[in-house]
Amino acid sequence: MLAACVALIAATPRPLPGGLPWTKTQLAQLQHTIGTLLKEPALRGAQVGFIAADTTRGTLLYSRNADQEFMPASNFKLLVGSAALHVLGPNFSYVTSVLADRAPADGVIAGNLYLRGGGDALLSAADLNAAAVALRAAGVKHIDGDLIADATHDDAQRYGYGWSWDDLPYYYAPVVSALELEDGVVHITMVPGASVGAPVSLRVDPQTDAFTIENNVQTGPAGSQDTSDVVRAWNAPNQIALTGSYPLGAKPSGDIAATVPDPESYASDVFAHALAAQGITLTGKIHDGKTPPHSTVLWSHDSFPMPVMMQRFWYPSDNLMGELLLKELGVALRGEPGTDDNGRIVEERYLRSIGVDPATVSITDGSGLSSYDRITPRDLFMILQSDWNSSYRNIVIDALPLAGVRGTLRHSFLGTPAQGKIYAKTGSISHVRTISGFIQTKTHGVVTFSFLVNQWMDADHPGGAAALARLRGAVLSAIASQ
């Protein structure tokens, strides 16, 4: 995966500064074009904020409601990601460790074994298997104590304030913990049964006993609608339920990626299975706890380095990574445990350092999933301008989705002048569509922009989403073609 990311970046041109100055005639024509487009029915009744300016010269191309506050959705990830680059630095990585009360002797650990999370959302079952293999290679055969899951690097706040409760079973609203596994989800694939009414079969990876999966999905008639869904009932905290129907004769489903109810139990249970597969036995129980000072490190794992982590964060718009970065900023400020409150203090200091008044920003979470988050188009513009003028420019550019090429913009603006020219972060929650980033123009160099839409009511109307996508493409293409 790392090699693939590097290869993609190497093959993708970055936007180039400079170019020709803008004439008064060009500016007038562009402003007329954008102003006309923003009056189209696709935006009827919506709150629209837009700002675009020449990245190098500062020439203002267009501005509308640039200082009004908007719900940013995942555009808010630009704030926590950029703050993390500046505060934690490009060499930062999370560390996950396996420790013991004392070093093994004659193949036995006389005491407890600890799996300590450091905030890595992308820790995988393969990583934990590697840890078990390393212990076996070091001669460990038995643990005469407990296996303890340690998530105390961060606090115990499980969800962001202002998150919608009906999002919680799905991959984009995971339980937040310093000890995560597989981005906070279990991978489930459905295969239809042999006849209508038969239960579907499930493939689950990784295998775990940390929770139960109740399969209530039946095989529907061939060609019927897939109505399968994930449910996590409030009164069944250790259960994931699947409901609905899946059509007869259909191919195996994609990854359902259901969020797990207890990340620490999930990670420690998968690790226990990996240890058992290596013939390492355990006398005690598996439970949560804290690693004592001066414990012996038996294995450690570094996360992806920050440049690659930013790609894994912004390309797919990973909410869990945003939450853990916010808490990590809190660790940088005041040590463990990382908290949202301390992370917000760091973000506010960062905003002041780049000329943004924190009073114009309401910071509730790191991902933008909260309905309480607010920011102005100008603030996002300033964050992007600061990134462009910093030593981290290329890291940011390489981590942004690119129209028609990668990330959440891979299938956007195809066949338009914006294809391959828009490096930008997108955002989408109910009644909100946002996009902010950089545009490589034809002759004028790079343009920085932020285009935020709130109170948009056409998402569920036939053709509404397509109409807004065409409008955004037309606005950004009008700039890119200059």
C-alpha positions as CSV (number, residue, x, y, z in Angstrom):
1,M,0.0,0.0,0.0
2,L,2.8,2.4,0.9
3,A,4.6,1.6,-2.4
4,A,1.4,2.2,-4.3
5,C,0.8,5.6,-2.7
6,V,4.4,6.7,-3.5
7,A,4.1,5.5,-7.1
8,L,0.8,7.4,-7.6
9,I,2.3,10.6,-6.2
10,A,5.4,10.3,-8.3
11,A,3.1,10.0,-11.4
12,T,0.9,12.9,-10.5
13,P,1.9,16.5,-11.3
14,R,1.7,19.1,-8.7
15,P,0.2,22.5,-9.4
16,L,2.7,25.2,-10.4
17,P,2.7,28.7,-9.0
18,G,3.2,31.8,-11.1
19,G,1.7,32.4,-14.5
20,L,0.2,35.5,-16.1
21,P,-1.4,38.3,-14.0
22,W,-5.1,38.7,-14.2
23,T,-6.5,41.6,-16.3
24,K,-9.5,43.7,-15.3
25,T,-11.4,42.3,-18.3
26,Q,-10.6,38.7,-17.3
27,L,-11.7,39.3,-13.7
28,A,-14.9,41.0,-14.7
29,Q,-15.8,38.2,-17.1
30,L,-15.0,35.5,-14.6
31,Q,-17.0,37.3,-11.8
32,H,-20.0,37.5,-14.2
33,T,-19.8,33.8,-15.1
34,I,-19.5,32.7,-11.5
35,G,-22.2,35.1,-10.3
36,T,-24.6,33.7,-13.0
37,L,-23.8,30.1,-12.1
38,L,-24.5,30.7,-8.4
39,K,-28.1,31.8,-9.3
40,E,-29.0,28.4,-10.9
41,P,-31.9,26.4,-9.4
42,A,-29.6,23.8,-8.0
43,L,-28.7,26.2,-5.2
44,R,-32.2,27.6,-4.6
45,G,-32.7,28.4,-0.9
46,A,-29.2,27.3,0.0
47,Q,-26.7,29.3,2.0
48,V,-23.7,29.7,-0.3
49,G,-20.2,30.9,0.6
50,F,-17.4,31.2,-2.0
51,I,-14.0,32.7,-2.1
52,A,-11.2,32.3,-4.7
53,A,-8.0,34.2,-5.1
54,D,-4.7,33.9,-6.9
55,T,-2.5,31.8,-4.6
56,T,0.7,33.6,-5.4
57,R,-0.4,37.3,-6.0
58,G,-3.4,37.4,-3.7
59,T,-5.7,38.8,-6.5
60,L,-9.3,38.3,-5.4
61,L,-11.2,36.5,-8.1
62,Y,-14.6,36.2,-6.4
63,S,-16.2,36.4,-3.0
64,R,-19.6,35.7,-1.7
65,N,-20.5,35.4,2.0
66,A,-16.9,34.6,2.7
67,D,-17.2,35.6,6.4
68,Q,-20.4,33.8,7.2
69,E,-20.1,30.7,9.3
70,F,-21.0,27.4,7.8
71,M,-21.2,23.7,8.8
72,P,-18.0,22.4,7.1
73,A,-18.6,18.7,7.1
74,S,-15.3,17.0,6.1
75,N,-13.7,20.3,5.0
76,F,-13.1,20.6,8.8
77,K,-10.4,17.9,8.3
78,L,-8.3,20.6,6.7
79,L,-8.0,22.2,10.1
80,V,-6.9,19.3,12.2
81,G,-4.7,17.9,9.4
82,S,-2.9,21.2,8.8
83,A,-2.6,21.8,12.5
84,A,-1.1,18.4,13.0
85,L,1.5,18.9,10.3
86,H,2.6,22.1,11.9
87,V,2.5,21.0,15.6
88,L,3.4,17.3,15.4
89,G,5.7,17.6,12.4
90,P,6.2,15.5,9.2
91,N,8.2,12.9,11.1
92,F,5.4,12.0,13.6
93,S,4.0,8.6,13.8
94,Y,1.8,6.7,16.3
95,V,3.4,3.9,18.3
96,T,1.6,0.7,19.3
97,S,3.5,-1.5,21.8
98,V,3.4,-4.9,23.5
99,L,5.0,-4.8,26.9
100,A,5.3,-7.1,29.9
101,D,5.8,-6.7,33.7
102,R,9.2,-8.3,33.2
103,A,11.3,-9.8,30.4
104,P,10.6,-13.5,29.5
105,A,12.7,-16.2,31.1
106,D,12.8,-19.7,29.9
107,G,9.9,-19.0,27.5
108,V,7.7,-17.7,30.3
109,I,6.5,-14.1,31.0
110,A,5.9,-14.2,34.8
111,G,3.3,-11.5,35.0
112,N,1.0,-9.6,32.7
113,L,1.3,-8.8,29.0
114,Y,0.1,-5.4,27.8
115,L,-1.2,-4.2,24.4
116,R,-0.8,-0.5,24.5
117,G,-2.5,1.7,21.9
118,G,-1.0,5.0,20.8
119,G,-3.8,6.3,18.6
120,D,-3.1,4.5,15.4
121,A,-6.5,4.1,13.6
122,L,-5.0,1.9,10.9
123,L,-3.4,-0.7,13.1
124,S,-4.3,-4.0,11.4
125,A,-4.9,-7.6,12.3
126,A,-1.8,-8.4,10.3
127,D,0.2,-6.0,12.6
128,L,-1.0,-7.9,15.7
129,N,-0.1,-11.2,14.0
130,A,3.4,-9.8,13.4
131,A,3.6,-9.0,17.1
132,A,2.7,-12.6,18.0
133,V,5.2,-13.9,15.6
134,A,7.9,-11.7,17.1
135,L,7.1,-12.9,20.6
136,R,7.3,-16.5,19.4
137,A,10.6,-15.8,17.7
138,A,11.9,-14.4,21.0
139,G,11.1,-17.7,22.6
140,V,7.9,-16.8,24.4
141,K,5.7,-19.8,25.0
142,H,3.5,-18.9,28.0
143,I,2.1,-15.8,29.7
144,D,1.6,-16.5,33.4
145,G,-0.7,-13.5,33.9
146,D,-3.4,-11.5,32.1
147,L,-3.5,-9.8,28.7
148,I,-4.4,-6.2,29.3
149,A,-5.6,-3.7,26.7
150,D,-4.3,-0.3,27.4
151,A,-6.1,2.7,25.8
152,T,-5.1,5.3,28.3
153,H,-3.0,7.3,25.8
154,D,-6.3,9.1,25.2
155,D,-9.4,9.8,27.3
156,A,-12.5,7.7,27.3
157,Q,-14.8,10.0,25.3
158,R,-16.2,7.5,22.7
159,Y,-18.0,9.8,20.3
160,G,-17.8,13.4,19.2
161,Y,-20.4,15.8,20.5
162,G,-23.1,16.5,18.0
163,W,-22.8,13.2,16.2
164,S,-26.0,11.7,15.0
165,W,-27.0,8.6,16.9
166,D,-28.3,6.8,13.7
167,D,-24.8,7.0,12.1
168,L,-23.1,5.0,14.9
169,P,-23.4,1.5,13.3
170,Y,-21.6,2.6,10.2
171,Y,-17.9,2.9,9.3
172,Y,-17.9,6.7,9.2
173,A,-18.9,7.0,12.9
174,P,-16.7,4.6,14.8
175,V,-16.1,4.4,18.5
176,V,-13.0,6.5,19.3
177,S,-10.2,4.9,21.3
178,A,-6.4,5.1,21.5
179,L,-6.4,1.3,20.9
180,E,-8.1,0.8,17.5
181,L,-8.0,-2.0,15.0
182,E,-8.9,-2.0,11.4
183,D,-10.0,1.6,11.4
184,G,-12.6,0.7,14.1
185,V,-14.6,-1.8,12.0
186,V,-15.0,-5.5,11.4
187,H,-15.1,-6.6,7.8
188,I,-18.2,-8.5,6.9
189,T,-19.1,-9.9,3.5
190,M,-22.6,-11.4,2.7
191,V,-23.1,-14.3,0.3
192,P,-26.7,-15.1,-0.7
193,G,-28.2,-18.4,0.2
194,A,-29.1,-21.2,-2.2
195,S,-32.8,-20.3,-2.2
196,V,-35.2,-17.5,-1.5
197,G,-35.8,-17.1,2.2
198,A,-32.6,-18.9,3.2
199,P,-30.2,-16.9,5.5
200,V,-27.2,-15.3,3.8
201,S,-23.8,-16.6,4.8
202,L,-21.3,-14.3,6.3
203,R,-17.5,-14.0,6.0
204,V,-16.0,-12.1,8.9
205,D,-12.5,-10.8,9.1
206,P,-10.7,-10.8,11.5
207,Q,-12.3,-13.6,13.5
208,T,-13.1,-12.4,17.0
209,D,-15.1,-13.3,20.1
210,A,-15.2,-9.7,21.4
211,F,-18.8,-9.3,20.2
212,T,-21.5,-11.4,18.5
213,I,-22.9,-10.8,15.0
214,E,-26.6,-11.6,14.7
215,N,-27.4,-12.6,11.1
216,N,-31.1,-11.7,10.3
217,V,-30.5,-11.2,6.6
218,Q,-32.6,-13.4,4.3
219,T,-32.0,-14.2,0.6
220,G,-34.5,-12.2,-1.4
221,P,-35.9,-13.0,-4.9
222,A,-33.4,-12.7,-7.8
223,G,-33.1,-9.1,-9.0
224,S,-34.7,-7.7,-5.8
225,Q,-33.4,-4.7,-4.0
226,D,-30.6,-5.1,-1.5
227,T,-32.2,-3.9,1.8
228,S,-29.5,-5.2,4.1
229,D,-28.5,-2.9,7.0
230,V,-26.4,-2.8,10.1
231,V,-27.9,-2.3,13.6
232,R,-26.3,-1.7,16.9
233,A,-29.0,-1.5,19.5
234,W,-28.4,0.7,22.6
235,N,-29.4,-2.2,24.9
236,A,-27.1,-4.8,23.2
237,P,-23.7,-3.2,23.6
238,N,-21.7,-6.3,22.6
239,Q,-23.8,-7.2,19.5
240,I,-23.8,-6.2,15.8
241,A,-27.0,-7.2,14.0
242,L,-27.6,-7.4,10.2
243,T,-31.1,-7.1,8.9
244,G,-33.0,-7.0,5.6
245,S,-32.6,-9.1,2.5
246,Y,-30.0,-9.7,-0.2
247,P,-30.9,-10.9,-3.7
248,L,-30.6,-14.5,-4.8
249,G,-27.8,-15.1,-7.3
250,A,-26.1,-11.8,-6.5
251,K,-22.3,-11.6,-6.2
252,P,-20.8,-11.4,-2.7
253,S,-21.4,-8.0,-1.1
254,G,-18.7,-5.4,-0.7
255,D,-17.2,-4.8,2.7
256,I,-20.0,-3.9,5.1
257,A,-17.4,-2.5,7.6
258,A,-19.6,-2.4,10.7
259,T,-18.2,-0.3,13.6
260,V,-17.2,-2.4,16.6
261,P,-18.8,-1.6,20.0
262,D,-15.6,-1.9,22.1
263,P,-12.3,-1.3,20.2
264,E,-10.1,-2.3,23.1
265,S,-11.8,-5.7,23.6
266,Y,-11.7,-6.2,19.8
267,A,-8.0,-5.5,19.5
268,S,-7.0,-7.5,22.5
269,D,-9.2,-10.5,21.5
270,V,-7.7,-10.5,18.0
271,F,-4.2,-10.4,19.5
272,A,-5.1,-13.3,21.9
273,H,-6.1,-15.3,18.8
274,A,-2.8,-14.5,17.1
275,L,-0.9,-15.5,20.2
276,A,-2.7,-18.8,20.4
277,A,-2.0,-19.4,16.7
278,Q,1.7,-19.1,17.6
279,G,1.3,-21.7,20.4
280,I,1.6,-19.0,23.1
281,T,-0.7,-19.8,26.0
282,L,-2.2,-17.5,28.6
283,T,-3.0,-18.3,32.2
284,G,-5.1,-15.2,33.1
285,K,-8.0,-13.2,31.6
286,I,-8.3,-10.5,29.0
287,H,-9.4,-7.1,30.3
288,D,-8.7,-3.3,30.1
289,G,-6.1,-1.6,32.2
290,K,-3.0,0.6,32.4
291,T,0.6,-0.4,31.7
292,P,2.8,0.2,34.7
293,P,5.8,2.4,34.5
294,H,9.1,0.8,33.6
295,S,7.4,-2.2,31.8
296,T,9.6,-4.1,29.4
297,V,8.9,-3.4,25.7
298,L,8.8,-6.7,23.7
299,W,7.5,-5.3,20.4
300,S,6.5,-1.9,18.9
301,H,4.9,-0.8,15.7
302,D,5.1,2.6,14.1
303,S,2.1,3.8,12.1
304,F,2.4,5.2,8.6
305,P,4.7,8.3,8.6
306,M,2.8,11.6,8.6
307,P,2.9,12.3,4.8
308,V,1.3,8.9,4.0
309,M,-1.0,9.2,7.0
310,M,-2.3,12.4,5.6
311,Q,-3.1,10.7,2.3
312,R,-4.9,7.9,4.2
313,F,-6.7,10.6,6.1
314,W,-7.8,13.0,3.4
315,Y,-8.2,10.7,0.3
316,P,-11.1,8.7,1.8
317,S,-12.0,11.3,4.4
318,D,-11.4,9.1,7.4
319,N,-13.4,10.4,10.4
320,L,-11.6,8.2,13.0
321,M,-8.2,9.6,12.0
322,G,-9.5,13.1,12.4
323,E,-10.7,12.4,16.0
324,L,-7.4,10.7,17.0
325,L,-5.4,13.6,15.5
326,L,-7.4,16.1,17.6
327,K,-6.6,14.1,20.7
328,E,-3.0,13.7,19.7
329,L,-2.7,17.5,19.6
330,G,-4.0,17.5,23.1
331,V,-1.2,15.0,24.1
332,A,1.3,17.4,22.5
333,L,0.0,20.2,24.7
334,R,-0.4,18.6,28.1
335,G,0.6,15.0,27.8
336,E,-1.6,11.9,28.3
337,P,-4.5,11.4,28.2
338,G,-5.2,13.2,24.9
339,T,-8.5,15.1,25.1
340,D,-10.6,17.0,22.6
341,D,-10.5,20.1,24.9
342,N,-6.7,20.2,24.9
343,G,-6.7,19.5,21.1
344,R,-9.0,22.5,20.6
345,I,-6.6,24.8,22.5
346,V,-3.8,23.7,20.1
347,E,-6.0,24.3,17.0
348,E,-7.0,27.8,18.2
349,R,-3.3,28.7,18.8
350,Y,-2.6,27.4,15.3
351,L,-5.4,29.5,13.8
352,R,-4.1,32.6,15.5
353,S,-0.6,31.9,14.2
354,I,-1.9,32.0,10.6
355,G,-4.0,35.1,11.0
356,V,-7.4,33.5,11.7
357,D,-9.6,34.7,14.6
358,P,-10.7,31.6,16.5
359,A,-13.9,33.4,17.4
360,T,-15.0,32.8,13.8
361,V,-14.6,29.0,14.3
362,S,-16.6,26.6,16.4
363,I,-14.5,23.5,17.0
364,T,-16.4,20.5,18.4
365,D,-14.6,17.5,16.8
366,G,-11.7,16.7,14.5
367,S,-13.6,15.1,11.6
368,G,-16.4,17.5,10.8
369,L,-19.1,14.9,11.5
370,S,-20.5,17.1,14.3
371,S,-23.5,19.3,13.6
372,Y,-22.0,21.9,16.0
373,D,-18.9,22.6,13.9
374,R,-18.7,26.0,12.2
375,I,-16.1,27.8,10.1
376,T,-16.1,30.5,7.4
377,P,-14.9,30.1,3.8
378,R,-12.3,32.7,4.4
379,D,-10.9,30.7,7.4
380,L,-10.5,27.6,5.2
381,F,-9.0,29.7,2.5
382,M,-6.4,31.0,5.1
383,I,-5.6,27.5,6.2
384,L,-4.9,26.5,2.6
385,Q,-2.9,29.6,1.9
386,S,-0.8,28.9,5.0
387,D,-0.2,25.3,3.8
388,W,0.9,26.6,0.4
389,N,3.4,29.0,1.9
390,S,4.8,26.5,4.3
391,S,7.5,23.9,4.0
392,Y,4.7,21.3,4.0
393,R,3.2,22.4,0.7
394,N,4.0,19.2,-1.2
395,I,2.8,17.0,1.7
396,V,-0.6,18.8,1.6
397,I,-0.9,18.8,-2.2
398,D,0.0,15.1,-2.4
399,A,-2.6,14.3,0.3
400,L,-5.5,16.1,-1.2
401,P,-8.0,14.3,-3.5
402,L,-7.4,15.1,-7.2
403,A,-10.3,15.5,-9.6
404,G,-10.6,12.4,-11.8
405,V,-7.5,10.8,-10.3
406,R,-7.7,9.9,-6.6
407,G,-9.6,10.0,-3.3
408,T,-13.1,11.4,-3.0
409,L,-12.7,13.3,-6.3
410,R,-11.7,10.3,-8.3
411,H,-14.9,10.2,-10.2
412,S,-15.7,13.9,-10.2
413,F,-15.5,16.6,-12.9
414,L,-14.6,14.0,-15.6
415,G,-14.5,15.4,-19.1
416,T,-14.4,19.0,-17.8
417,P,-11.6,21.6,-17.7
418,A,-11.4,20.8,-13.9
419,Q,-10.4,17.2,-14.4
420,G,-6.8,16.7,-13.1
421,K,-6.7,20.4,-12.0
422,I,-8.6,20.4,-8.7
423,Y,-6.7,19.4,-5.6
424,A,-9.3,19.7,-2.9
425,K,-11.0,18.3,0.2
426,T,-14.7,17.5,-0.1
427,G,-17.3,17.3,2.6
428,S,-20.8,15.9,2.8
429,I,-23.4,15.5,5.6
430,S,-27.1,16.1,5.5
431,H,-28.0,19.4,3.7
432,V,-24.2,20.2,3.4
433,R,-21.9,20.0,0.5
434,T,-18.4,21.6,0.7
435,I,-15.2,21.6,-1.3
436,S,-12.0,23.7,-0.6
437,G,-8.5,23.5,-2.1
438,F,-6.4,24.5,-5.1
439,I,-7.0,25.0,-8.8
440,Q,-4.3,24.7,-11.4
441,T,-5.4,27.3,-14.0
442,K,-4.5,27.3,-17.7
443,T,-2.4,30.4,-17.7
444,H,-2.5,32.1,-14.3
445,G,-0.9,29.6,-12.0
446,V,-2.7,28.3,-8.9
447,V,-5.9,29.6,-7.3
448,T,-6.9,28.9,-3.7
449,F,-10.7,28.5,-3.1
450,S,-13.4,27.5,-0.7
451,F,-16.9,26.7,-1.8
452,L,-19.4,25.9,1.0
453,V,-23.1,25.1,0.6
454,N,-25.4,24.7,3.6
455,Q,-29.2,24.4,3.9
456,W,-29.2,22.5,0.6
457,M,-32.5,20.7,0.2
458,D,-32.2,18.9,-3.1
459,A,-30.2,15.9,-2.0
460,D,-33.3,13.6,-2.1
461,H,-34.9,15.2,-5.1
462,P,-34.5,13.4,-8.5
463,G,-31.4,14.7,-10.2
464,G,-30.6,17.1,-7.3
465,A,-27.2,15.7,-6.5
466,A,-26.2,15.6,-10.2
467,A,-27.3,19.2,-10.7
468,L,-25.2,20.4,-7.9
469,A,-22.2,18.4,-9.1
470,R,-22.6,19.9,-12.5
471,L,-22.8,23.4,-11.1
472,R,-19.7,23.0,-8.9
473,G,-17.9,21.6,-11.9
474,A,-18.9,24.5,-14.0
475,V,-17.8,27.1,-11.4
476,L,-14.4,25.4,-10.9
477,S,-13.9,24.8,-14.6
478,A,-14.6,28.5,-15.3
479,I,-11.5,29.2,-13.1
480,A,-9.4,26.3,-14.3
481,S,-9.8,27.2,-18.0
482,Q,-8.4,30.7,-17.5
